[in-house]
Structure formats: C-alpha cells, structure tokens
Amino acid sequence: MMAAIQTAHYPGSMPNKPAVPLRTQPSRPRSLSLFALAALAAALAGCASQPPPRKGALPPARVWPQVMPADPVAANSVLMRALGLVGTPYRYGGNTPEGGFDCSGLVTYVYRDMLDLRLPRSSSELAALQGPKIAPERLAAGDLVFFGARGSVSHVGIYVGEGRFVHAPSTGGTVRLDTLDGYYWRDHYTGAKRVLH
C-alpha cells in the first residue's frame, strides 16, 4: 500500500500490473461500447478550444539553476530521507513516520534523523534561524523554503532541486513533492534559509 502511495506522485512510475486484481465486468456488446465512445468524443469536442485565461494566472514556470550544496553528502542524505517519507499521512503536531507529520515536524525529523541536527520545532522559529537568506535562483538541495501571508511564516518545506520541495501540507493530506511555481506556493513564498553550511 505504501509503495502505491509513494509512487502515485511520480507519473509513469506505477507498475504495469495492478497491485489488486481487478474485478471482471460482464462483457457488453462491442457496438454499445463504440457508440458510448463516439458520444463521449462528440461531447468533449467542444472542450478542445483554449479555456479563457484564468484571472491571476501564473507566468510561465521559471528555469531553476542547479546550485551545488556546500555539503553534497549531507544534502543528499536529507533529500533521500525526505523523499522516502512521501506518502506519510499529515498529522497536526506529528513528528514521526509512524504517527504522521506536520510541516515543521517533517523538517525537524529529517534533519535530526539524518544529521543529528536539532532544529526549532515551529515554521516561524525555523524562519528566524541565523543564517543567510537565499534568493530563489540560488536555492540548493536541503535549503528550507518558507510560505505565509502578510509578513508571517506559517509553512515550511525542504527544497530538493529543480524548483521542487517536499512538505507535509495539510490535514487529510500526505507528505508530498510540490513545485515552487505552483499557483498557491508561488503566491505565498516568503523566502528560504540555508542550514547546511
């Protein structure tokens, strides 16, 4: 079950065979199936035109330069551990794989587990850490990325490269991989900090 959850975030990585056998459906006449397919194609033909531009639509995705981390071995261990937790359930106040994670619980767990680095527990305390603020075009693997509104930080994730980050987003969700150019994340990005020096 966990493997299916983890790979669902990466298109094309699902196994060719389903994990659970599919129930067989009674066969239907082929002409009925072809008629249904033709009706569906005719109904969808009207959708082929461009949708109207979305108010506040995002500009095209940015090109993310590859920046070498100061400590590539430490950064790689953080990335591999964080990516290995994709699919773990979100739980407010959670800070273990068994109990689930909230955003700062995920960050503090990964850094403590892989590097024995003790970081503050809340996203706002993490944002206040001493260390250089990083411009988006200078992000390196392992940097912490922050999100919020009206000058406050309310969310944190771990940058993995190519404009992507791992985080525990919200109740009912799971740890996942998202892009900084996503509609919500681009609008709420507040900055980044480098903890691997």
C-alpha positions in Angstrom: 0.0 0.0 0.0 2.8 2.5 0.9 4.6 1.9 -2.4 1.5 2.7 -4.3 1.0 5.9 -2.3 4.7 6.9 -2.7 4.8 6.4 -6.4 1.5 8.0 -7.2 3.2 11.4 -7.1 5.5 10.5 -10.0 3.7 10.0 -13.3 4.8 6.9 -15.1 6.3 5.2 -12.1 3.3 2.9 -11.3 3.8 -0.8 -12.0 2.4 -2.2 -15.2 0.2 -4.7 -13.3 -2.3 -3.5 -10.6 -1.5 -4.5 -7.1 -5.0 -5.7 -6.5 -6.7 -7.9 -9.1 -9.5 -6.0 -11.0 -13.0 -7.4 -10.9 -14.0 -8.6 -14.3 -17.1 -6.9 -15.8 -19.6 -8.8 -17.8 -18.9 -8.3 -21.4 -21.0 -5.7 -23.3 -21.8 -5.7 -26.9 -18.9 -4.1 -28.8 -21.3 -1.8 -30.8 -22.6 -0.4 -27.5 -19.1 0.4 -26.3 -18.2 2.0 -29.6 -21.4 4.1 -29.5 -20.6 5.3 -26.0 -17.0 6.2 -27.0 -18.3 8.1 -30.1 -20.8 10.0 -27.9 -18.1 10.9 -25.4 -15.8 12.1 -28.1 -18.5 14.3 -29.6 -19.4 15.8 -26.2 -15.7 16.6 -25.5 -15.1 18.2 -28.9 -16.4 21.4 -27.5 -13.6 21.4 -24.9 -10.9 21.4 -27.4 -10.7 25.2 -27.6 -8.5 27.1 -25.2 -10.1 27.9 -21.8 -10.5 31.6 -21.1 -7.4 33.0 -19.3 -7.6 32.5 -15.6 -7.7 35.7 -13.5 -4.4 35.9 -11.8 -2.9 33.2 -14.0 0.7 32.4 -13.2 3.5 33.4 -15.5 5.4 30.5 -17.2 7.4 28.3 -14.9 10.9 29.5 -14.1 14.1 27.8 -15.1 15.8 26.7 -11.9 19.6 26.7 -11.9 21.3 23.8 -10.3 23.3 25.1 -7.3 25.8 22.8 -5.6 25.2 22.5 -1.9 28.1 23.3 0.4 28.0 19.7 1.8 26.6 17.5 -1.0 26.8 14.3 1.1 24.7 15.8 3.9 22.3 17.4 1.4 21.8 14.1 -0.4 21.1 12.2 2.8 18.5 14.9 3.7 16.9 14.6 0.3 16.8 10.8 0.2 15.2 10.7 3.7 12.6 13.4 2.9 11.7 11.8 -0.4 11.4 8.5 1.3 8.7 9.9 3.5 6.4 11.0 0.6 3.0 9.4 1.3 3.2 9.6 5.1 0.0 11.0 6.5 -0.3 14.5 7.7 -1.0 14.9 11.4 -1.0 18.2 13.2 1.8 18.2 15.8 3.2 15.0 14.3 6.9 14.4 14.1 7.4 10.7 13.3 6.8 8.4 10.3 4.6 6.2 12.5 2.5 9.0 13.8 2.5 11.3 10.8 4.0 14.7 10.2 3.1 18.4 10.2 5.3 20.6 8.1 7.9 21.6 10.8 7.7 18.1 12.3 8.8 16.7 9.0 11.7 19.1 8.7 13.0 18.6 12.3 12.6 14.8 12.0 14.6 14.6 8.7 17.5 16.8 9.9 17.7 15.1 13.3 17.4 11.6 11.8 20.0 12.0 9.1 22.5 14.6 10.5 21.7 14.7 14.3 21.0 18.4 13.7 18.5 19.8 16.2 16.3 22.5 14.7 13.5 24.5 16.2 10.1 22.9 16.1 7.8 25.6 14.5 8.0 27.1 11.0 8.3 30.6 12.3 11.2 29.6 14.6 12.8 27.9 11.7 12.5 31.0 9.6 14.1 33.1 12.4 17.2 30.8 12.4 20.5 32.6 12.0 21.9 32.0 8.5 21.8 33.5 5.1 18.5 34.2 3.4 18.6 32.6 -0.1 17.3 34.1 -3.3 15.1 31.7 -5.2 17.6 31.4 -8.1 20.3 30.4 -5.5 18.4 27.6 -3.8 20.4 24.4 -3.2 19.2 21.0 -2.2 18.5 20.9 1.5 17.6 24.5 1.9 14.4 25.3 3.9 11.7 27.1 1.9 9.0 29.2 3.8 5.5 30.2 3.0 2.9 32.5 4.6 0.9 35.7 4.2 1.0 39.3 5.4 4.6 39.0 6.7 4.2 35.9 8.8 5.5 32.4 8.2 3.1 29.5 8.5 4.6 26.7 6.5 8.0 25.1 5.7 9.4 22.5 3.3 12.7 21.1 2.2 14.0 22.1 -1.2 15.1 19.2 -3.4 16.1 20.9 -6.6 14.6 22.0 -9.9 12.0 24.2 -8.2 10.6 21.3 -6.1 10.2 20.8 -2.4 9.0 18.1 0.0 6.5 19.1 2.7 3.6 18.0 4.8 0.8 20.3 3.5 -2.5 19.9 5.4 -5.0 17.9 7.3 -6.2 14.9 5.3 -3.2 15.0 3.0 0.2 13.3 3.0 3.8 14.3 2.7 4.3 15.2 -0.9 6.5 16.7 -3.6 5.3 20.1 -5.0 6.7 22.8 -7.2 7.5 26.4 -6.1 5.8 27.5 -9.3 2.5 26.0 -8.2 -0.3 28.5 -8.0 -0.6 28.7 -4.2 3.1 28.2 -3.4 4.4 30.9 -5.7 1.9 33.5 -4.3 2.8 32.6 -0.7 6.5 32.0 -0.9 8.3 34.2 1.8 11.9 33.1 1.5 14.5 30.4 2.2 17.2 29.7 4.7 20.3 27.6 4.3 21.0 25.3 7.3 23.7 23.2 5.7 26.9 25.3 5.6 
